[in-house]
Amino acid sequence: FMASSIIKAIKWKGSVYKLIWRELLAYLFLYFSINLVYRYALHESQQRLFEKIRHYFGQQGESIPMSFVLGFYVTLIVKRWWEQYRLLPWPDSLALFVSAAIPGVKCTAFQNIRSIF
């Protein structure tokens, strides 16, 4: 079942995996490279230094909360969406412009205008 799902994801043209496979491979390569260097190439003292550096960067990552950064991102996205929403042409204003362009005072002109609204 798992293999058939992977084959379907690869064949599907709109797959998320097709969009991120390069970044995923780069991440996995870097992760396993660092992991192998840490486990097999570093001595005990070098491993402790690496752990101290990792701990330092871990603390620095917590200094700016992710929810704070995410709030700015969501605000930006909602602002862009709202601007796009405001720029959409509404049917009533379009109908007014079209009805103004229909000539005549006969019943057919009024019926056409009424059918627009």
C-alpha positions as CSV (number, residue, x, y, z in Angstrom):
1,F,0.0,0.0,0.0
2,M,2.8,2.4,0.9
3,A,4.7,1.8,-2.4
4,S,1.6,2.4,-4.5
5,S,0.9,5.7,-2.6
6,I,4.5,6.8,-3.3
7,I,4.2,5.9,-7.0
8,K,0.9,7.8,-7.3
9,A,2.4,10.9,-5.6
10,I,5.3,10.8,-8.0
11,K,3.1,10.5,-11.1
12,W,0.7,13.2,-9.9
13,K,1.5,16.5,-11.5
14,G,0.3,18.6,-8.6
15,S,2.2,16.7,-5.9
16,V,3.8,18.6,-3.0
17,Y,6.6,16.1,-3.1
18,K,7.6,17.2,-6.6
19,L,7.9,20.8,-5.2
20,I,10.1,20.0,-2.2
21,W,12.2,16.9,-3.2
22,R,15.3,19.0,-3.8
23,E,15.1,20.7,-0.5
24,L,14.3,17.5,1.2
25,L,17.3,15.8,-0.3
26,A,19.6,18.7,0.7
27,Y,18.2,18.6,4.3
28,L,18.6,14.9,4.6
29,F,22.2,15.0,3.2
30,L,23.2,17.7,5.6
31,Y,21.5,16.0,8.6
32,F,23.1,12.7,8.0
33,S,26.5,14.3,7.2
34,I,26.5,16.2,10.5
35,N,25.2,13.1,12.3
36,L,28.0,10.9,10.9
37,V,30.7,13.5,11.6
38,Y,29.4,13.9,15.2
39,R,29.2,10.1,15.9
40,Y,32.4,8.9,14.1
41,A,34.8,11.8,13.4
42,L,34.7,13.8,16.6
43,H,36.4,12.9,19.9
44,E,34.7,13.2,23.3
45,S,35.9,16.7,23.9
46,Q,34.9,17.8,20.4
47,Q,31.4,16.2,20.9
48,R,30.9,18.2,24.2
49,L,31.9,21.4,22.4
50,F,29.5,20.6,19.6
51,E,26.7,20.0,22.2
52,K,27.5,23.3,23.8
53,I,27.3,25.1,20.4
54,R,24.0,23.3,19.7
55,H,22.6,24.2,23.1
56,Y,23.6,27.9,22.5
57,F,21.8,28.0,19.1
58,G,18.8,26.2,20.6
59,Q,18.5,29.0,23.3
60,Q,18.9,31.7,20.7
61,G,16.1,30.2,18.7
62,E,13.8,30.4,21.7
63,S,14.5,34.1,22.3
64,I,12.1,35.1,19.6
65,P,8.9,33.1,20.0
66,M,7.6,31.3,16.9
67,S,4.0,32.6,17.6
68,F,5.3,36.2,17.4
69,V,6.9,35.6,14.0
70,L,3.9,33.6,12.8
71,G,1.6,36.5,13.8
72,F,3.5,38.9,11.5
73,Y,3.2,36.3,8.7
74,V,-0.5,35.7,9.1
75,T,-1.1,39.5,9.3
76,L,0.7,40.0,6.0
77,I,-1.2,37.2,4.3
78,V,-4.6,38.4,5.6
79,K,-3.7,41.9,4.5
80,R,-2.9,40.8,1.0
81,W,-6.0,38.6,0.8
82,W,-8.2,41.6,2.0
83,E,-6.6,43.9,-0.7
84,Q,-7.4,41.3,-3.4
85,Y,-10.9,40.9,-2.0
86,R,-11.5,44.7,-2.1
87,L,-10.2,44.9,-5.7
88,L,-12.8,42.3,-7.0
89,P,-15.5,43.9,-9.2
90,W,-18.9,43.5,-7.6
91,P,-21.9,42.6,-9.8
92,D,-24.0,45.5,-8.7
93,S,-21.5,48.2,-9.8
94,L,-20.9,46.3,-13.0
95,A,-24.7,46.1,-13.6
96,L,-25.0,49.8,-13.1
97,F,-22.4,50.5,-15.7
98,V,-24.0,48.1,-18.2
99,S,-27.5,49.4,-17.6
100,A,-26.3,52.9,-18.2
101,A,-25.0,51.8,-21.6
102,I,-28.3,50.3,-22.7
103,P,-30.0,52.8,-24.9
104,G,-33.8,53.3,-25.1
105,V,-36.8,54.0,-23.0
106,K,-39.0,51.1,-24.2
107,C,-40.1,48.2,-22.1
108,T,-37.5,45.9,-23.6
109,A,-34.7,48.2,-22.4
110,F,-36.2,48.2,-18.9
111,Q,-36.6,44.4,-19.0
112,N,-33.0,44.1,-20.0
113,I,-31.9,46.4,-17.1
114,R,-34.1,44.5,-14.7
115,S,-32.7,41.1,-15.8
116,I,-29.2,42.4,-15.1
117,F,-30.0,43.3,-11.5
